[in-house]
Amino acid sequence: MNTSKKRVLFYLLDGARPDVLTQLIAEGRLPHIKQLVDEGTFKIATTCFPSTTGPAYLPFLTGHFPGTLNIPGIRWFDKKEFKRTRWNKMAMRSYCGPEAGWFNTDMPANKPTLFELTGSAYNLYNMITRNVPDEHDLGKKGKNLLYTRAHFFKRHHPVDLQGHERIMELLKSNKDFDFLFAVFPSVDWDSHYHDIRDAQTFEAYEIADNSIGEVRAYLEQKGWWKDILFMLTSDHGLTPTHTHFDLGDWLTDQGLKSISYPVIWRSNPKSAVMISGNSFGSIHLLNHKGDQVLAQKEILKYLGVERLKALLETEAVDFIAYRGDNPFEYYVENRRGRALITCNNNQYGYWPVSADPFDFGIIADGYMETLEATIQSNYPDALVQIVQLFRSNRAGDIIVSARNGYDLRDFWEYPEHKGSHGSLSKEHMLVPLIYNQKGWAGRASRTADIFPTILKWMNKTAIACEGVALN
């Protein structure tokens, strides 16, 4: 076997927050991750909007954001397809269940993934498996039963422990690999069902740390570690949730009968609501002729000024966003007022109109500069993320970002979620990014930067994308 070729080992700690990770490192509870930090780099990056599992995996694996790839949420709705016929596979989607298998075919065929570009690639517990052979999908066998038990009995750690064992089985076999993408989901699950700092959540971080230690030790013994790029990151953070607010029920109570998962067959609906991560919602108004997505004037007409005002005054709502009447113009609005976002040839603008909802002041900058300007704010990378999301008509007429502590889905969430994500708040958008290299770009980074970084490390042909290589 070739011991000098470059390989990539990618660990995704789903739901890991950089502040919690930093705390546990400081407490000495993650010695193997600390070793990586000491030898390499620990930085804080931004994920994408909505900050939710599935869509937020797309930047790692394709270098593109969810809106660009027309998968704008873990649940989405297509007004054009819905109005064409209700009996339509492409009218709506929820990847939280049996429809998860359609994620691969919903992805644009002309946007390759790292699995398709890196050679001998292996996957563990990631739902994006397009063109991954079954024998390379390490977590596929028994996954459904294991995940079902974890969900209903809140026993999540066996999933991560089995995942580690399957990584070790691969490494101890006679098989080689070029790229291994491993998801450890228990931090996310424990944060949802207990708390971001619950003892069980901390233990989930420790399970991943132990895995890194054992895997590294074996690879060092094998003589491979010196040529491996190891990366660890997350797809989103979470915040504790104390109050559930159901956006679909609210619209129904407002006279706009709503369909949302799992109740998607109500007769003569006037709206549809799709929730992702429970802190992000997209509203699709159906009470109008035609199948077009609506912009500002039409939203005021069909939602109504009074309903819009009531929505903004709802305690659970942090802000809403919608398209302006002119191309490449978007509005963000909260109870204080609204601001205009513009995008022209990769130049972004933020202009307070009646208020400054994001407290940015005026911004007129480029693609990378706007990230630098906002990464320390309460809404990191907000301009780029809102623009990319509205590239997709499936993003809806209005997007809603929940206030921390609240979510947008109530009755159907079982077991009850005590933590949420999906919003544009910094607690959901900022993720750790650790890699065993020094001297790479010190600038602000997005998770989309991982895709071109890995291709460059492996001396693969560059692919046009929305990420910018770190190396």
C-alpha positions as CSV (number, residue, x, y, z in Angstrom):
1,M,0.0,0.0,0.0
2,N,1.1,3.6,-0.7
3,T,1.9,5.2,2.6
4,S,2.9,8.6,1.2
5,K,-0.2,9.6,-0.7
6,K,-2.5,12.3,0.7
7,R,-5.6,11.2,2.4
8,V,-8.4,13.2,4.1
9,L,-10.2,12.2,7.3
10,F,-13.2,14.5,8.0
11,Y,-15.1,14.4,11.3
12,L,-18.4,16.2,11.5
13,L,-19.6,16.7,15.1
14,D,-23.2,17.5,14.2
15,G,-24.4,20.4,16.4
16,A,-21.1,21.1,18.1
17,R,-20.7,24.7,19.3
18,P,-17.3,26.3,19.3
19,D,-17.8,27.8,22.8
20,V,-18.7,24.4,24.3
21,L,-15.8,22.7,22.5
22,T,-13.4,25.4,23.9
23,Q,-14.8,24.9,27.4
24,L,-14.3,21.1,27.3
25,I,-10.8,21.5,25.9
26,A,-9.9,23.9,28.7
27,E,-11.3,21.4,31.2
28,G,-9.0,18.7,29.9
29,R,-11.9,16.5,28.7
30,L,-10.9,16.4,25.0
31,P,-7.2,15.6,25.1
32,H,-7.0,14.4,21.5
33,I,-8.8,17.4,20.0
34,K,-6.6,19.6,22.1
35,Q,-3.5,17.9,20.6
36,L,-4.9,18.7,17.1
37,V,-5.5,22.3,18.1
38,D,-2.0,22.6,19.6
39,E,-0.4,21.2,16.4
40,G,-2.7,22.8,13.9
41,T,-5.4,25.4,13.7
42,F,-8.7,26.2,15.6
43,K,-10.8,28.8,14.0
44,I,-14.5,29.8,14.0
45,A,-16.3,29.6,10.7
46,T,-19.8,30.3,9.5
47,T,-22.2,27.7,8.3
48,C,-25.1,28.4,5.9
49,F,-28.7,29.5,6.2
50,P,-30.8,27.6,7.2
51,S,-28.3,26.3,9.7
52,T,-29.7,22.7,9.8
53,T,-28.5,19.2,9.2
54,G,-28.7,18.0,5.6
55,P,-28.7,21.3,3.7
56,A,-25.8,22.5,5.9
57,Y,-23.8,19.4,4.7
58,L,-23.9,20.7,1.1
59,P,-21.2,23.3,1.5
60,F,-18.7,20.7,2.9
61,L,-19.4,18.3,0.1
62,T,-20.1,20.5,-2.9
63,G,-18.8,24.0,-2.0
64,H,-22.3,25.4,-2.7
65,F,-25.0,26.8,-0.4
66,P,-28.5,25.3,-0.1
67,G,-30.3,28.0,-2.1
68,T,-27.9,27.6,-5.0
69,L,-28.6,23.9,-5.1
70,N,-32.3,24.4,-4.7
71,I,-32.5,22.5,-1.4
72,P,-33.4,25.4,0.9
73,G,-34.3,23.4,4.0
74,I,-34.7,20.0,5.6
75,R,-38.3,20.6,4.5
76,W,-39.2,22.5,1.4
77,F,-42.2,23.4,-0.8
78,D,-42.4,24.2,-4.5
79,K,-45.4,26.4,-5.3
80,K,-45.2,26.0,-9.0
81,E,-45.2,22.2,-8.8
82,F,-47.9,22.2,-6.1
83,K,-50.3,24.4,-8.2
84,R,-49.7,22.2,-11.2
85,T,-51.0,19.2,-9.3
86,R,-51.2,18.0,-5.7
87,W,-50.2,14.5,-6.8
88,N,-46.7,15.5,-7.5
89,K,-43.5,14.1,-6.0
90,M,-41.7,17.4,-6.5
91,A,-44.3,19.6,-4.8
92,M,-42.8,19.3,-1.3
93,R,-40.3,17.4,0.7
94,S,-39.4,16.4,4.2
95,Y,-36.0,14.7,4.6
96,C,-37.0,13.9,8.2
97,G,-38.3,10.5,7.4
98,P,-38.9,8.2,4.4
99,E,-38.3,11.0,1.9
100,A,-34.7,11.4,3.1
101,G,-33.7,9.0,0.4
102,W,-34.6,11.5,-2.3
103,F,-32.0,14.0,-1.1
104,N,-29.4,12.5,-3.5
105,T,-31.7,12.7,-6.5
106,D,-32.9,16.2,-5.5
107,M,-29.3,17.5,-5.7
108,P,-28.3,19.0,-9.1
109,A,-26.6,16.3,-11.2
110,N,-24.0,18.8,-12.4
111,K,-22.7,19.6,-8.9
112,P,-20.3,16.8,-8.0
113,T,-19.6,15.9,-4.4
114,L,-16.3,15.1,-2.7
115,F,-17.3,11.5,-2.8
116,E,-17.3,11.7,-6.6
117,L,-14.1,13.7,-6.9
118,T,-11.6,12.2,-4.4
119,G,-11.1,8.6,-5.5
120,S,-11.8,5.8,-3.0
121,A,-14.3,7.6,-0.7
122,Y,-16.1,6.3,2.3
123,N,-19.1,7.6,4.2
124,L,-20.4,7.2,7.8
125,Y,-23.9,8.3,8.7
126,N,-24.2,11.1,6.2
127,M,-27.5,11.3,4.2
128,I,-25.7,12.5,1.1
129,T,-24.5,9.3,-0.5
130,R,-24.9,9.9,-4.2
131,N,-22.6,7.4,-6.1
132,V,-21.2,6.0,-2.9
133,P,-21.1,2.2,-3.3
134,D,-23.0,0.3,-0.5
135,E,-19.7,-1.3,0.7
136,H,-18.3,2.2,1.2
137,D,-21.3,3.4,3.2
138,L,-20.0,2.2,6.6
139,G,-23.1,3.1,8.6
140,K,-25.8,1.9,6.2
141,K,-26.2,-1.6,7.6
142,G,-28.5,-1.5,10.6
143,K,-28.7,2.3,10.5
144,N,-32.5,2.7,10.4
145,L,-33.0,0.5,13.5
146,L,-30.2,2.1,15.3
147,Y,-31.5,5.6,14.6
148,T,-35.0,4.7,15.5
149,R,-34.0,3.3,18.9
150,A,-31.8,6.4,19.5
151,H,-34.7,8.7,18.6
152,F,-37.5,7.2,20.7
153,F,-35.5,6.0,23.7
154,K,-33.1,8.9,23.7
155,R,-30.1,6.6,23.7
156,H,-27.9,8.3,21.2
157,H,-24.4,7.3,22.1
158,P,-24.6,3.7,20.7
159,V,-24.8,5.3,17.3
160,D,-21.5,7.1,17.7
161,L,-19.8,4.1,19.3
162,Q,-20.9,1.8,16.5
163,G,-19.7,4.4,14.0
164,H,-16.3,4.5,15.5
165,E,-16.1,0.7,15.4
166,R,-16.9,0.7,11.7
167,I,-14.1,3.3,11.1
168,M,-11.7,1.0,12.9
169,E,-12.9,-2.0,11.0
170,L,-12.2,-0.2,7.7
171,L,-8.7,0.9,8.8
172,K,-7.8,-2.6,10.0
173,S,-8.9,-4.2,6.8
174,N,-6.7,-4.4,3.7
175,K,-8.7,-1.6,2.1
176,D,-7.2,1.8,1.5
177,F,-9.1,5.1,1.4
178,D,-8.7,8.6,-0.1
179,F,-11.5,10.4,1.7
180,L,-13.5,9.4,4.7
181,F,-16.4,11.5,5.8
182,A,-17.7,10.5,9.3
183,V,-20.7,12.0,11.1
184,F,-21.0,11.8,14.9
185,P,-24.7,12.8,15.4
186,S,-25.0,12.5,19.2
187,V,-24.0,16.0,20.2
188,D,-26.9,17.3,18.1
189,W,-29.4,14.8,19.5
190,D,-28.4,15.3,23.1
191,S,-28.5,19.1,22.7
192,H,-32.0,18.8,21.2
193,Y,-33.4,16.4,23.8
194,H,-31.5,17.5,26.9
195,D,-29.4,20.7,26.8
196,I,-26.3,22.0,25.0
197,R,-24.4,21.6,28.3
198,D,-26.1,18.5,29.7
199,A,-23.8,15.7,31.0
200,Q,-24.9,13.4,28.2
201,T,-24.1,16.1,25.6
202,F,-20.6,16.5,27.1
203,E,-20.2,12.7,27.0
204,A,-21.0,12.8,23.2
205,Y,-18.1,15.2,22.7
206,E,-15.9,12.8,24.6
207,I,-16.9,9.8,22.5
208,A,-15.8,11.7,19.4
209,D,-12.6,12.7,21.1
210,N,-11.8,9.1,22.1
211,S,-12.5,8.0,18.5
212,I,-10.0,10.6,17.2
213,G,-7.4,9.4,19.6
214,E,-7.7,5.7,18.7
215,V,-7.9,6.4,15.0
216,R,-4.9,8.7,15.1
217,A,-2.9,6.2,17.0
218,Y,-3.6,3.4,14.5
219,L,-2.8,5.7,11.5
220,E,0.5,6.7,13.1
221,Q,1.3,3.1,13.6
222,K,0.4,2.4,10.0
223,G,2.6,5.3,8.8
224,W,-0.3,7.2,7.2
225,W,-0.9,10.1,9.7
226,K,1.9,12.3,8.5
227,D,0.2,12.6,5.1
228,I,-3.4,12.9,6.3
229,L,-5.4,16.1,6.3
230,F,-7.6,15.8,9.4
231,M,-10.5,18.2,9.6
232,L,-13.2,18.6,12.3
233,T,-16.2,20.9,12.1
234,S,-19.9,21.2,12.6
235,D,-22.9,22.1,10.5
236,H,-24.6,24.3,13.1
237,G,-24.9,25.3,16.8
238,L,-28.0,25.1,19.0
239,T,-29.6,27.1,21.7
240,P,-31.9,25.9,24.5
241,T,-35.7,26.2,23.7
242,H,-38.2,27.3,26.3
243,T,-41.2,28.1,24.2
244,H,-42.8,26.4,21.1
245,F,-44.7,28.6,18.6
246,D,-46.3,26.9,15.6
247,L,-46.0,29.1,12.6
248,G,-48.4,27.0,10.5
249,D,-51.1,27.0,13.2
250,W,-50.6,30.8,13.6
251,L,-51.3,31.4,9.8
252,T,-54.4,29.1,10.0
253,D,-55.7,31.1,13.0
254,Q,-55.1,34.2,10.9
255,G,-57.4,32.9,8.2
256,L,-54.7,31.5,5.9
257,K,-55.3,27.7,6.3
258,S,-51.8,26.2,6.2
259,I,-50.4,22.9,5.3
260,S,-47.1,21.7,6.9
261,Y,-45.5,18.4,7.6
262,P,-46.9,15.9,8.5
263,V,-50.4,17.4,7.8
264,I,-50.0,18.1,4.0
265,W,-53.4,17.0,2.7
266,R,-55.7,19.7,4.0
267,S,-58.3,20.9,1.4
268,N,-58.0,24.3,-0.2
269,P,-55.0,25.6,1.7
270,K,-54.2,29.2,1.6
271,S,-50.5,28.8,2.7
272,A,-47.8,26.3,3.3
273,V,-45.1,26.4,6.0
274,M,-41.9,24.5,6.0
275,I,-39.8,24.3,9.1
276,S,-36.1,23.5,9.3
277,G,-34.1,23.0,12.5
278,N,-37.3,24.4,14.2
279,S,-35.9,27.9,14.2
280,F,-36.2,28.6,10.5
281,G,-39.5,28.7,8.6
282,S,-40.5,29.5,5.0
283,I,-44.0,30.8,4.3
284,H,-45.5,30.1,0.8
285,L,-48.7,32.1,0.2
286,L,-51.2,30.2,-2.0
287,N,-54.2,32.6,-1.9
288,H,-53.4,34.2,-5.3
289,K,-53.7,33.3,-8.9
290,G,-50.6,32.1,-10.6
291,D,-47.7,30.1,-9.3
292,Q,-45.0,32.8,-8.9
293,V,-43.1,33.6,-5.8
294,L,-44.2,36.9,-4.4
295,A,-42.2,40.1,-3.9
296,Q,-42.8,43.0,-1.6
297,K,-46.0,44.6,-3.0
298,E,-47.7,41.2,-3.6
299,I,-46.8,40.0,-0.1
300,L,-48.4,43.1,1.4
301,K,-51.5,42.4,-0.8
302,Y,-51.9,38.7,-0.1
303,L,-50.6,38.4,3.5
304,G,-52.0,41.8,4.4
305,V,-50.4,44.7,6.3
306,E,-52.1,43.8,9.5
307,R,-51.0,40.1,9.4
308,L,-47.5,41.2,8.6
309,K,-47.5,43.6,11.6
310,A,-48.9,40.8,13.8
311,L,-46.2,38.4,12.6
312,L,-43.4,40.8,13.4
313,E,-44.9,41.5,16.9
314,T,-45.0,37.8,17.7
315,E,-42.5,37.2,20.5
316,A,-41.0,34.1,18.8
317,V,-40.1,35.9,15.6
318,D,-36.7,37.6,15.4
319,F,-36.9,38.8,11.8
320,I,-38.4,38.1,8.5
321,A,-37.0,38.4,5.0
322,Y,-38.5,38.7,1.5
323,R,-37.7,39.7,-2.0
324,G,-37.9,43.3,-3.1
325,D,-39.8,44.3,-6.3
326,N,-36.5,44.9,-8.1
327,P,-34.1,42.2,-9.1
328,F,-31.4,41.4,-6.6
329,E,-33.0,43.4,-3.8
330,Y,-34.2,41.8,-0.6
331,Y,-35.7,43.2,2.7
332,V,-35.1,42.2,6.2
333,E,-37.6,43.4,8.8
334,N,-38.2,43.2,12.5
335,R,-40.5,45.0,14.8
336,R,-38.2,48.1,14.7
337,G,-38.4,48.4,10.9
338,R,-36.6,47.2,7.8
339,A,-33.4,47.4,5.8
340,L,-32.6,46.7,2.2
341,I,-30.0,44.1,1.0
342,T,-28.6,44.3,-2.5
343,C,-26.4,42.1,-4.5
344,N,-24.8,43.1,-7.8
345,N,-21.9,41.2,-9.4
346,N,-20.8,39.8,-6.1
347,Q,-20.9,43.2,-4.4
348,Y,-23.2,43.3,-1.4
349,G,-25.0,46.2,0.2
350,Y,-27.0,46.7,3.4
351,W,-28.9,49.9,3.7
352,P,-31.2,50.7,6.7
353,V,-34.5,52.0,5.5
354,S,-36.8,52.6,8.4
355,A,-34.5,50.9,10.9
356,D,-31.3,48.8,11.2
357,P,-32.6,45.3,12.1
358,F,-29.1,43.7,12.1
359,D,-27.3,46.7,13.7
360,F,-24.8,46.7,10.8
361,G,-24.9,50.3,9.9
362,I,-24.2,50.7,6.1
363,I,-22.3,48.0,4.3
364,A,-21.1,48.1,0.7
365,D,-18.5,45.4,0.2
366,G,-17.4,42.3,-1.7
367,Y,-18.1,38.6,-1.1
368,M,-15.3,38.0,1.3
369,E,-15.3,41.5,2.8
370,T,-18.9,41.3,3.9
371,L,-18.1,38.1,5.8
372,E,-15.2,39.9,7.6
373,A,-17.5,42.8,8.3
374,T,-20.2,40.7,10.0
375,I,-18.6,37.6,11.5
376,Q,-18.4,39.3,14.9
377,S,-22.0,40.4,14.8
378,N,-25.2,38.8,16.0
379,Y,-25.9,37.7,12.4
380,P,-22.7,36.5,10.8
381,D,-22.5,36.4,7.0
382,A,-26.2,37.5,6.9
383,L,-26.0,39.3,3.5
384,V,-24.5,36.4,1.5
385,Q,-26.7,33.9,3.3
386,I,-30.0,35.7,2.6
387,V,-29.1,36.2,-1.0
388,Q,-28.1,32.6,-1.6
389,L,-31.3,31.3,0.0
390,F,-33.5,33.4,-2.2
391,R,-31.9,32.0,-5.3
392,S,-34.3,29.1,-4.8
393,N,-38.0,29.6,-5.5
394,R,-38.5,26.9,-2.9
395,A,-37.3,29.2,-0.2
396,G,-40.8,30.7,-0.3
397,D,-42.3,34.1,-0.2
398,I,-41.3,35.0,3.3
399,I,-38.6,33.4,5.5
400,V,-38.8,33.6,9.2
401,S,-35.9,33.4,11.7
402,A,-36.9,32.6,15.3
403,R,-35.6,34.4,18.3
404,N,-33.3,32.4,20.5
405,G,-35.3,30.4,23.1
406,Y,-38.2,29.9,20.7
407,D,-38.9,27.6,17.8
408,L,-41.5,27.5,15.1
409,R,-43.0,24.0,15.4
410,D,-45.0,22.6,18.3
411,F,-47.4,19.6,18.4
412,W,-45.7,17.2,16.0
413,E,-42.2,17.3,17.6
414,Y,-41.8,14.0,19.5
415,P,-39.9,13.6,21.7
416,E,-40.1,17.3,22.6
417,H,-37.2,19.4,21.4
418,K,-35.5,21.3,24.2
419,G,-32.9,22.8,21.8
420,S,-33.2,24.3,18.3
421,H,-31.2,25.6,15.4
422,G,-31.8,26.8,11.8
423,S,-31.8,30.5,12.4
424,L,-29.3,33.2,11.3
425,S,-28.3,34.0,14.9
426,K,-24.6,33.7,15.8
427,E,-25.3,30.9,18.2
428,H,-26.6,28.8,15.3
429,M,-24.3,30.1,12.5
430,L,-20.9,29.9,14.1
431,V,-19.1,26.5,14.1
432,P,-15.7,25.2,15.0
433,L,-13.2,24.5,12.3
434,I,-10.1,22.5,13.3
435,Y,-7.5,21.1,11.0
436,N,-4.0,19.6,11.6
437,Q,-2.2,22.3,9.5
438,K,-0.6,25.6,10.4
439,G,0.0,28.7,8.3
440,W,-3.1,28.5,6.1
441,A,-5.4,31.5,5.5
442,G,-6.1,33.5,8.7
443,R,-9.1,35.2,7.3
444,A,-12.7,34.7,8.2
445,S,-14.0,31.4,6.8
446,R,-17.2,29.7,5.7
447,T,-17.8,25.9,5.8
448,A,-18.1,26.1,1.9
449,D,-14.3,26.8,2.0
450,I,-13.7,23.2,3.0
451,F,-14.6,21.8,-0.4
452,P,-11.9,23.6,-2.4
453,T,-9.4,23.2,0.4
454,I,-9.7,19.4,0.3
455,L,-9.5,19.3,-3.5
456,K,-6.4,21.5,-3.4
457,W,-4.8,19.3,-0.7
458,M,-5.3,16.2,-2.7
459,N,-4.0,17.9,-5.9
460,K,-7.3,17.5,-7.6
461,T,-8.7,19.7,-10.4
462,A,-10.3,22.8,-8.9
463,I,-14.1,23.0,-9.3
464,A,-15.9,26.4,-9.4
465,C,-17.9,26.8,-6.2
466,E,-18.9,29.3,-3.5
467,G,-16.0,28.4,-1.2
468,V,-12.5,29.8,-1.3
469,A,-9.6,27.4,-0.5
470,L,-7.8,28.0,2.8
471,N,-4.5,26.5,1.6
